[in-house]
Structures are given as C-alpha cells and as structure tokens.
C-alpha cells in the first residue's frame, strides 16, 4: 500500500519479501526495472478506473429525455430570472 507521496513524486511501498521477489522476477523477464514494470501495469489500470468513475452511463430512456430537454429546455423559474437580472452571483 502507498505509504507516502512526497513533493518529488516518490511513493514508498511495503511489500512482503516474496511479493517483491515476484515483481522483480516478472520485471526482469520483461527486460524492465521494477519501477517501469509496476508503472507499466498499474498506470493503465488507474487511468481506466478514473475514466470509469467519471463516465455517466444513461439508459436509452434517460438518454432520450436528456436530448429532448436540450432541444426544448423548460422556461427558467421566475426566481432565477429575477436573481439573474439583479446580478446575483453564486459563490
């Protein structure tokens, strides 16, 4: 597990000796250093996890509803119109 992230980008891991040996052997078989091996395998997974968390998947019904609202938005509520005219600013 990551222990610390410092300003220089260094991450420290606590591994069981046998886990480190496994990673080191796998890296060696691929002709990579341990850092390159870990980054090459972990970064794509991290990017996929982030993309999945940031993606919103709608059902067909909801997709059609969003498109319909974009094409024909409802009128703004009176309070919103008054606030906009008064120069109301959201913080």
C-alpha positions in Angstrom: 0.0 0.0 0.0 1.3 3.5 -0.7 2.8 4.9 2.4 3.8 8.4 1.4 3.7 10.7 -1.6 6.2 13.5 -1.3 6.8 16.6 -3.4 9.3 14.8 -5.6 6.8 12.1 -6.7 8.3 9.3 -4.8 6.0 6.6 -3.5 7.0 4.0 -0.9 5.5 0.6 -0.8 5.6 -2.0 1.9 5.8 -5.5 0.4 6.3 -8.9 1.7 9.7 -10.2 0.5 8.1 -12.9 -1.6 5.9 -10.3 -3.3 8.9 -8.1 -4.1 10.7 -11.1 -5.4 7.8 -12.0 -7.7 7.6 -8.4 -9.0 11.3 -8.2 -9.5 11.4 -11.5 -11.4 8.5 -10.5 -13.7 10.1 -7.2 -14.4 13.4 -8.9 -15.2 11.6 -11.3 -17.6 10.2 -8.3 -19.4 13.5 -6.6 -19.5 12.3 -3.7 -17.3 13.3 -2.3 -14.0 10.9 -2.7 -11.1 9.6 0.8 -11.3 9.0 0.6 -15.0 7.2 -2.8 -14.6 4.9 -1.5 -11.9 4.1 1.7 -13.6 3.5 0.0 -17.0 1.0 -2.3 -15.3 -0.6 -0.1 -12.7 -1.0 3.3 -14.6 -3.3 1.9 -17.3 -5.5 0.3 -14.6 -5.5 3.6 -12.7 -6.5 5.6 -15.8 -9.3 3.0 -16.6 -10.6 3.3 -13.0 -10.7 7.1 -13.2 -12.4 7.0 -16.6 -15.0 4.6 -15.4 -15.7 6.7 -12.3 -16.0 9.9 -14.4 -18.3 8.3 -17.1 -22.0 8.6 -16.7 -24.0 5.8 -18.4 -27.6 6.5 -19.1 -30.4 4.2 -20.1 -31.9 4.7 -23.6 -34.9 6.3 -21.9 -32.8 8.7 -19.9 -30.6 9.5 -23.0 -33.7 10.4 -25.0 -35.0 12.5 -22.1 -31.7 14.5 -21.9 -31.7 15.1 -25.7 -35.3 16.2 -25.6 -34.6 18.7 -22.7 -31.6 20.0 -24.6 -33.7 20.6 -27.7 -36.7 22.1 -25.8 -35.5 23.3 -22.4 -38.1 24.3 -19.8 -38.5 28.0 -19.1 -36.4 29.4 -16.3 -38.2 29.8 -13.0 -39.1 33.3 -12.1 -36.8 33.4 -9.1 -33.9 32.5 -11.3 -34.8 35.2 -13.8 -35.1 37.8 -11.1 -31.8 36.8 -9.5 -30.1 37.0 -12.9 -31.5 40.5 -13.5 -30.4 41.6 -10.0 -26.9 40.4 -10.7 -27.0 37.6 -8.2 -23.7 35.7 -8.2 -23.2 32.2 -7.0 -20.2 31.6 -4.8 
